[in-house]
Amino acid sequence: MDIEALIKEKIDVIRPYINRHGGDIEFDHFEDGYVFVKMGGACNGCAFVDTTLEYGVEELLMEEVPGVVGVILVE
């Protein structure tokens, strides 16, 4: 399995938790170890989006996908 497919698979695991709060997450691209994602729904403008990315999405992806060094939010 290639790295982008693995990233998408892991994001699909996280998505239901984000959906429960009215938000959504979408993979944009992977470059130089960074996963670029778009946040939608209630996540737009939410004060906790950075926390969700850092302590939820980024932590999981860095633990479970070799080569991931961080997550960056794309507008």
Backbone atoms as SQL, in Angstrom:
CREATE TABLE atoms (id INTEGER PRIMARY KEY, chain TEXT, resi INTEGER, resn TEXT, atom TEXT, x REAL, y REAL, z REAL);
INSERT INTO atoms VALUES
  (1, 'A', 1, 'MET', 'N', 0.853, -1.178, 0.000),
  (2, 'A', 1, 'MET', 'CA', 0.000, 0.000, 0.000),
  (3, 'A', 1, 'MET', 'C', 0.899, 1.243, 0.000),
  (4, 'A', 2, 'ASP', 'N', 0.576, 2.208, -0.861),
  (5, 'A', 2, 'ASP', 'CA', 1.398, 3.414, -0.890),
  (6, 'A', 2, 'ASP', 'C', 1.025, 4.330, 0.268),
  (7, 'A', 3, 'ILE', 'N', 1.892, 5.283, 0.555),
  (8, 'A', 3, 'ILE', 'CA', 1.730, 6.138, 1.731),
  (9, 'A', 3, 'ILE', 'C', 0.451, 6.977, 1.675),
  (10, 'A', 4, 'GLU', 'N', 0.091, 7.495, 0.503),
  (11, 'A', 4, 'GLU', 'CA', -1.127, 8.297, 0.402),
  (12, 'A', 4, 'GLU', 'C', -2.373, 7.452, 0.683),
  (13, 'A', 5, 'ALA', 'N', -2.380, 6.226, 0.209),
  (14, 'A', 5, 'ALA', 'CA', -3.508, 5.329, 0.477),
  (15, 'A', 5, 'ALA', 'C', -3.608, 5.033, 1.974),
  (16, 'A', 6, 'LEU', 'N', -2.472, 4.844, 2.625),
  (17, 'A', 6, 'LEU', 'CA', -2.460, 4.584, 4.066),
  (18, 'A', 6, 'LEU', 'C', -2.941, 5.816, 4.832),
  (19, 'A', 7, 'ILE', 'N', -2.523, 7.000, 4.427),
  (20, 'A', 7, 'ILE', 'CA', -2.984, 8.240, 5.061),
  (21, 'A', 7, 'ILE', 'C', -4.498, 8.362, 4.927),
  (22, 'A', 8, 'LYS', 'N', -5.018, 8.134, 3.727),
  (23, 'A', 8, 'LYS', 'CA', -6.466, 8.227, 3.499),
  (24, 'A', 8, 'LYS', 'C', -7.221, 7.213, 4.351),
  (25, 'A', 9, 'GLU', 'N', -6.659, 6.021, 4.490),
  (26, 'A', 9, 'GLU', 'CA', -7.282, 4.985, 5.312),
  (27, 'A', 9, 'GLU', 'C', -7.370, 5.431, 6.768),
  (28, 'A', 10, 'LYS', 'N', -6.301, 6.024, 7.272),
  (29, 'A', 10, 'LYS', 'CA', -6.283, 6.482, 8.666),
  (30, 'A', 10, 'LYS', 'C', -7.211, 7.671, 8.869),
  (31, 'A', 11, 'ILE', 'N', -7.290, 8.563, 7.901),
  (32, 'A', 11, 'ILE', 'CA', -8.219, 9.692, 7.985),
  (33, 'A', 11, 'ILE', 'C', -9.659, 9.183, 8.008),
  (34, 'A', 12, 'ASP', 'N', -9.930, 8.123, 7.266),
  (35, 'A', 12, 'ASP', 'CA', -11.273, 7.537, 7.276),
  (36, 'A', 12, 'ASP', 'C', -11.635, 6.977, 8.655),
  (37, 'A', 13, 'VAL', 'N', -10.635, 6.571, 9.417),
  (38, 'A', 13, 'VAL', 'CA', -10.861, 6.082, 10.783),
  (39, 'A', 13, 'VAL', 'C', -11.225, 7.255, 11.704),
  (40, 'A', 14, 'ILE', 'N', -10.594, 8.392, 11.494),
  (41, 'A', 14, 'ILE', 'CA', -10.801, 9.581, 12.329),
  (42, 'A', 14, 'ILE', 'C', -12.107, 10.302, 11.981),
  (43, 'A', 15, 'ARG', 'N', -12.482, 10.283, 10.713),
  (44, 'A', 15, 'ARG', 'CA', -13.618, 11.064, 10.209),
  (45, 'A', 15, 'ARG', 'C', -14.904, 10.908, 11.035),
  (46, 'A', 16, 'PRO', 'N', -15.324, 9.700, 11.420),
  (47, 'A', 16, 'PRO', 'CA', -16.584, 9.595, 12.182),
  (48, 'A', 16, 'PRO', 'C', -16.572, 10.381, 13.496),
  (49, 'A', 17, 'TYR', 'N', -15.425, 10.470, 14.144),
  (50, 'A', 17, 'TYR', 'CA', -15.321, 11.215, 15.396),
  (51, 'A', 17, 'TYR', 'C', -15.482, 12.714, 15.141),
  (52, 'A', 18, 'ILE', 'N', -14.906, 13.187, 14.052),
  (53, 'A', 18, 'ILE', 'CA', -15.029, 14.595, 13.683),
  (54, 'A', 18, 'ILE', 'C', -16.454, 14.888, 13.211),
  (55, 'A', 19, 'ASN', 'N', -17.049, 13.948, 12.488),
  (56, 'A', 19, 'ASN', 'CA', -18.436, 14.112, 12.028),
  (57, 'A', 19, 'ASN', 'C', -19.416, 14.232, 13.191),
  (58, 'A', 20, 'ARG', 'N', -19.146, 13.551, 14.292),
  (59, 'A', 20, 'ARG', 'CA', -20.042, 13.597, 15.456),
  (60, 'A', 20, 'ARG', 'C', -20.194, 15.003, 16.025),
  (61, 'A', 21, 'HIS', 'N', -19.197, 15.836, 15.750),
  (62, 'A', 21, 'HIS', 'CA', -19.228, 17.220, 16.244),
  (63, 'A', 21, 'HIS', 'C', -19.611, 18.190, 15.128),
  (64, 'A', 22, 'GLY', 'N', -20.105, 17.644, 14.024),
  (65, 'A', 22, 'GLY', 'CA', -20.571, 18.482, 12.929),
  (66, 'A', 22, 'GLY', 'C', -19.494, 18.897, 11.944),
  (67, 'A', 23, 'GLY', 'N', -18.285, 18.367, 12.096),
  (68, 'A', 23, 'GLY', 'CA', -17.176, 18.733, 11.215),
  (69, 'A', 23, 'GLY', 'C', -16.867, 17.656, 10.204),
  (70, 'A', 24, 'ASP', 'N', -15.841, 17.915, 9.424),
  (71, 'A', 24, 'ASP', 'CA', -15.375, 16.935, 8.450),
  (72, 'A', 24, 'ASP', 'C', -13.898, 17.187, 8.174),
  (73, 'A', 25, 'ILE', 'N', -13.227, 16.174, 7.653),
  (74, 'A', 25, 'ILE', 'CA', -11.821, 16.268, 7.296),
  (75, 'A', 25, 'ILE', 'C', -11.626, 15.641, 5.932),
  (76, 'A', 26, 'GLU', 'N', -10.777, 16.262, 5.127),
  (77, 'A', 26, 'GLU', 'CA', -10.517, 15.781, 3.770),
  (78, 'A', 26, 'GLU', 'C', -9.014, 15.834, 3.497),
  (79, 'A', 27, 'PHE', 'N', -8.465, 14.743, 2.999),
  (80, 'A', 27, 'PHE', 'CA', -7.064, 14.699, 2.592),
  (81, 'A', 27, 'PHE', 'C', -6.878, 15.574, 1.361),
  (82, 'A', 28, 'ASP', 'N', -5.865, 16.423, 1.365),
  (83, 'A', 28, 'ASP', 'CA', -5.557, 17.269, 0.210),
  (84, 'A', 28, 'ASP', 'C', -4.356, 16.702, -0.536),
  (85, 'A', 29, 'HIS', 'N', -3.198, 16.641, 0.143),
  (86, 'A', 29, 'HIS', 'CA', -2.022, 16.034, -0.474),
  (87, 'A', 29, 'HIS', 'C', -0.957, 15.751, 0.582),
  (88, 'A', 30, 'PHE', 'N', 0.079, 15.033, 0.171),
  (89, 'A', 30, 'PHE', 'CA', 1.201, 14.679, 1.029),
  (90, 'A', 30, 'PHE', 'C', 2.468, 15.167, 0.362),
  (91, 'A', 31, 'GLU', 'N', 3.277, 15.927, 1.108),
  (92, 'A', 31, 'GLU', 'CA', 4.499, 16.491, 0.524),
  (93, 'A', 31, 'GLU', 'C', 5.569, 16.663, 1.602),
  (94, 'A', 32, 'ASP', 'N', 6.763, 16.150, 1.339),
  (95, 'A', 32, 'ASP', 'CA', 7.913, 16.314, 2.243),
  (96, 'A', 32, 'ASP', 'C', 7.615, 15.908, 3.688),
  (97, 'A', 33, 'GLY', 'N', 6.829, 14.854, 3.866),
  (98, 'A', 33, 'GLY', 'CA', 6.517, 14.359, 5.199),
  (99, 'A', 33, 'GLY', 'C', 5.302, 14.993, 5.840),
  (100, 'A', 34, 'TYR', 'N', 4.736, 15.997, 5.208),
  (101, 'A', 34, 'TYR', 'CA', 3.578, 16.696, 5.763),
  (102, 'A', 34, 'TYR', 'C', 2.299, 16.291, 5.046),
  (103, 'A', 35, 'VAL', 'N', 1.263, 16.059, 5.847),
  (104, 'A', 35, 'VAL', 'CA', -0.069, 15.747, 5.331),
  (105, 'A', 35, 'VAL', 'C', -0.863, 17.050, 5.344),
  (106, 'A', 36, 'PHE', 'N', -1.376, 17.441, 4.207),
  (107, 'A', 36, 'PHE', 'CA', -2.181, 18.643, 4.081),
  (108, 'A', 36, 'PHE', 'C', -3.649, 18.221, 4.053),
  (109, 'A', 37, 'VAL', 'N', -4.433, 18.805, 4.960),
  (110, 'A', 37, 'VAL', 'CA', -5.847, 18.450, 5.064),
  (111, 'A', 37, 'VAL', 'C', -6.716, 19.703, 5.041),
  (112, 'A', 38, 'LYS', 'N', -7.967, 19.499, 4.661),
  (113, 'A', 38, 'LYS', 'CA', -8.980, 20.551, 4.709),
  (114, 'A', 38, 'LYS', 'C', -9.996, 20.137, 5.758),
  (115, 'A', 39, 'MET', 'N', -10.418, 21.092, 6.563),
  (116, 'A', 39, 'MET', 'CA', -11.430, 20.834, 7.572),
  (117, 'A', 39, 'MET', 'C', -12.702, 21.544, 7.136),
  (118, 'A', 40, 'GLY', 'N', -13.835, 20.877, 7.266),
  (119, 'A', 40, 'GLY', 'CA', -15.091, 21.453, 6.824),
  (120, 'A', 40, 'GLY', 'C', -16.150, 21.401, 7.894),
  (121, 'A', 41, 'GLY', 'N', -17.339, 21.819, 7.528),
  (122, 'A', 41, 'GLY', 'CA', -18.472, 21.809, 8.452),
  (123, 'A', 41, 'GLY', 'C', -18.220, 22.701, 9.643),
  (124, 'A', 42, 'ALA', 'N', -18.548, 22.214, 10.821),
  (125, 'A', 42, 'ALA', 'CA', -18.410, 22.990, 12.050),
  (126, 'A', 42, 'ALA', 'C', -16.950, 23.289, 12.393),
  (127, 'A', 43, 'CYS', 'N', -16.010, 22.611, 11.758),
  (128, 'A', 43, 'CYS', 'CA', -14.587, 22.863, 12.015),
  (129, 'A', 43, 'CYS', 'C', -14.139, 24.222, 11.458),
  (130, 'A', 44, 'ASN', 'N', -14.830, 24.708, 10.437),
  (131, 'A', 44, 'ASN', 'CA', -14.500, 26.022, 9.883),
  (132, 'A', 44, 'ASN', 'C', -14.769, 27.090, 10.934),
  (133, 'A', 45, 'GLY', 'N', -13.728, 27.784, 11.326),
  (134, 'A', 45, 'GLY', 'CA', -13.864, 28.847, 12.306),
  (135, 'A', 45, 'GLY', 'C', -13.918, 28.389, 13.746),
  (136, 'A', 46, 'CYS', 'N', -13.829, 27.093, 13.980),
  (137, 'A', 46, 'CYS', 'CA', -13.874, 26.569, 15.346),
  (138, 'A', 46, 'CYS', 'C', -12.563, 26.882, 16.072),
  (139, 'A', 47, 'ALA', 'N', -12.674, 27.312, 17.315),
  (140, 'A', 47, 'ALA', 'CA', -11.497, 27.660, 18.115),
  (141, 'A', 47, 'ALA', 'C', -10.641, 26.437, 18.442),
  (142, 'A', 48, 'PHE', 'N', -11.208, 25.246, 18.311),
  (143, 'A', 48, 'PHE', 'CA', -10.490, 24.034, 18.694),
  (144, 'A', 48, 'PHE', 'C', -9.923, 23.251, 17.507),
  (145, 'A', 49, 'VAL', 'N', -9.988, 23.808, 16.310),
  (146, 'A', 49, 'VAL', 'CA', -9.517, 23.075, 15.132),
  (147, 'A', 49, 'VAL', 'C', -8.022, 22.759, 15.244),
  (148, 'A', 50, 'ASP', 'N', -7.226, 23.673, 15.781),
  (149, 'A', 50, 'ASP', 'CA', -5.794, 23.416, 15.933),
  (150, 'A', 50, 'ASP', 'C', -5.538, 22.275, 16.917),
  (151, 'A', 51, 'THR', 'N', -6.316, 22.230, 17.970),
  (152, 'A', 51, 'THR', 'CA', -6.187, 21.157, 18.959),
  (153, 'A', 51, 'THR', 'C', -6.568, 19.817, 18.346),
  (154, 'A', 52, 'THR', 'N', -7.651, 19.810, 17.583),
  (155, 'A', 52, 'THR', 'CA', -8.086, 18.583, 16.908),
  (156, 'A', 52, 'THR', 'C', -6.999, 18.082, 15.975),
  (157, 'A', 53, 'LEU', 'N', -6.406, 18.993, 15.220),
  (158, 'A', 53, 'LEU', 'CA', -5.354, 18.591, 14.284),
  (159, 'A', 53, 'LEU', 'C', -4.119, 18.079, 15.013),
  (160, 'A', 54, 'GLU', 'N', -3.664, 18.808, 16.020),
  (161, 'A', 54, 'GLU', 'CA', -2.418, 18.450, 16.696),
  (162, 'A', 54, 'GLU', 'C', -2.537, 17.197, 17.550),
  (163, 'A', 55, 'TYR', 'N', -3.583, 17.135, 18.373),
  (164, 'A', 55, 'TYR', 'CA', -3.685, 16.034, 19.333),
  (165, 'A', 55, 'TYR', 'C', -4.543, 14.871, 18.855),
  (166, 'A', 56, 'GLY', 'N', -5.188, 15.024, 17.740),
  (167, 'A', 56, 'GLY', 'CA', -5.985, 13.937, 17.187),
  (168, 'A', 56, 'GLY', 'C', -5.401, 13.428, 15.898),
  (169, 'A', 57, 'VAL', 'N', -5.534, 14.210, 14.865),
  (170, 'A', 57, 'VAL', 'CA', -5.127, 13.801, 13.520),
  (171, 'A', 57, 'VAL', 'C', -3.619, 13.602, 13.421),
  (172, 'A', 58, 'GLU', 'N', -2.854, 14.618, 13.809),
  (173, 'A', 58, 'GLU', 'CA', -1.396, 14.547, 13.669),
  (174, 'A', 58, 'GLU', 'C', -0.796, 13.415, 14.491),
  (175, 'A', 59, 'GLU', 'N', -1.238, 13.289, 15.739),
  (176, 'A', 59, 'GLU', 'CA', -0.710, 12.224, 16.594),
  (177, 'A', 59, 'GLU', 'C', -0.942, 10.848, 15.994),
  (178, 'A', 60, 'LEU', 'N', -2.155, 10.600, 15.529),
  (179, 'A', 60, 'LEU', 'CA', -2.477, 9.298, 14.940),
  (180, 'A', 60, 'LEU', 'C', -1.652, 9.038, 13.685),
  (181, 'A', 61, 'LEU', 'N', -1.601, 10.018, 12.803),
  (182, 'A', 61, 'LEU', 'CA', -0.880, 9.811, 11.545),
  (183, 'A', 61, 'LEU', 'C', 0.619, 9.630, 11.774),
  (184, 'A', 62, 'MET', 'N', 1.198, 10.385, 12.702),
  (185, 'A', 62, 'MET', 'CA', 2.629, 10.240, 12.974),
  (186, 'A', 62, 'MET', 'C', 2.948, 8.883, 13.595),
  (187, 'A', 63, 'GLU', 'N', 2.027, 8.350, 14.392),
  (188, 'A', 63, 'GLU', 'CA', 2.227, 7.039, 15.014),
  (189, 'A', 63, 'GLU', 'C', 2.051, 5.891, 14.028),
  (190, 'A', 64, 'GLU', 'N', 1.097, 6.026, 13.110),
  (191, 'A', 64, 'GLU', 'CA', 0.696, 4.878, 12.305),
  (192, 'A', 64, 'GLU', 'C', 1.129, 4.912, 10.838),
  (193, 'A', 65, 'VAL', 'N', 1.660, 6.043, 10.385),
  (194, 'A', 65, 'VAL', 'CA', 2.081, 6.136, 8.985),
  (195, 'A', 65, 'VAL', 'C', 3.553, 6.542, 8.942),
  (196, 'A', 66, 'PRO', 'N', 4.428, 5.629, 8.548),
  (197, 'A', 66, 'PRO', 'CA', 5.850, 5.948, 8.479),
  (198, 'A', 66, 'PRO', 'C', 6.091, 7.101, 7.508),
  (199, 'A', 67, 'GLY', 'N', 6.917, 8.043, 7.943),
  (200, 'A', 67, 'GLY', 'CA', 7.278, 9.157, 7.069),
  (201, 'A', 67, 'GLY', 'C', 6.483, 10.423, 7.301),
  (202, 'A', 68, 'VAL', 'N', 5.395, 10.347, 8.069),
  (203, 'A', 68, 'VAL', 'CA', 4.618, 11.539, 8.369),
  (204, 'A', 68, 'VAL', 'C', 5.284, 12.286, 9.528),
  (205, 'A', 69, 'VAL', 'N', 5.566, 13.573, 9.324),
  (206, 'A', 69, 'VAL', 'CA', 6.192, 14.384, 10.350),
  (207, 'A', 69, 'VAL', 'C', 5.287, 15.495, 10.870),
  (208, 'A', 70, 'GLY', 'N', 4.133, 15.684, 10.213),
  (209, 'A', 70, 'GLY', 'CA', 3.213, 16.715, 10.683),
  (210, 'A', 70, 'GLY', 'C', 1.996, 16.820, 9.793),
  (211, 'A', 71, 'VAL', 'N', 1.033, 17.626, 10.269),
  (212, 'A', 71, 'VAL', 'CA', -0.196, 17.867, 9.539),
  (213, 'A', 71, 'VAL', 'C', -0.377, 19.375, 9.404),
  (214, 'A', 72, 'ILE', 'N', -0.742, 19.816, 8.219),
  (215, 'A', 72, 'ILE', 'CA', -0.934, 21.232, 7.937),
  (216, 'A', 72, 'ILE', 'C', -2.339, 21.445, 7.398),
  (217, 'A', 73, 'LEU', 'N', -3.014, 22.463, 7.966),
  (218, 'A', 73, 'LEU', 'CA', -4.358, 22.815, 7.540),
  (219, 'A', 73, 'LEU', 'C', -4.300, 23.671, 6.279),
  (220, 'A', 74, 'VAL', 'N', -5.071, 23.290, 5.277),
  (221, 'A', 74, 'VAL', 'CA', -5.180, 24.035, 4.017),
  (222, 'A', 74, 'VAL', 'C', -6.538, 24.738, 4.027),
  (223, 'A', 75, 'GLU', 'N', -6.541, 25.992, 3.644),
  (224, 'A', 75, 'GLU', 'CA', -7.813, 26.751, 3.589),
  (225, 'A', 75, 'GLU', 'C', -8.521, 26.448, 2.305);
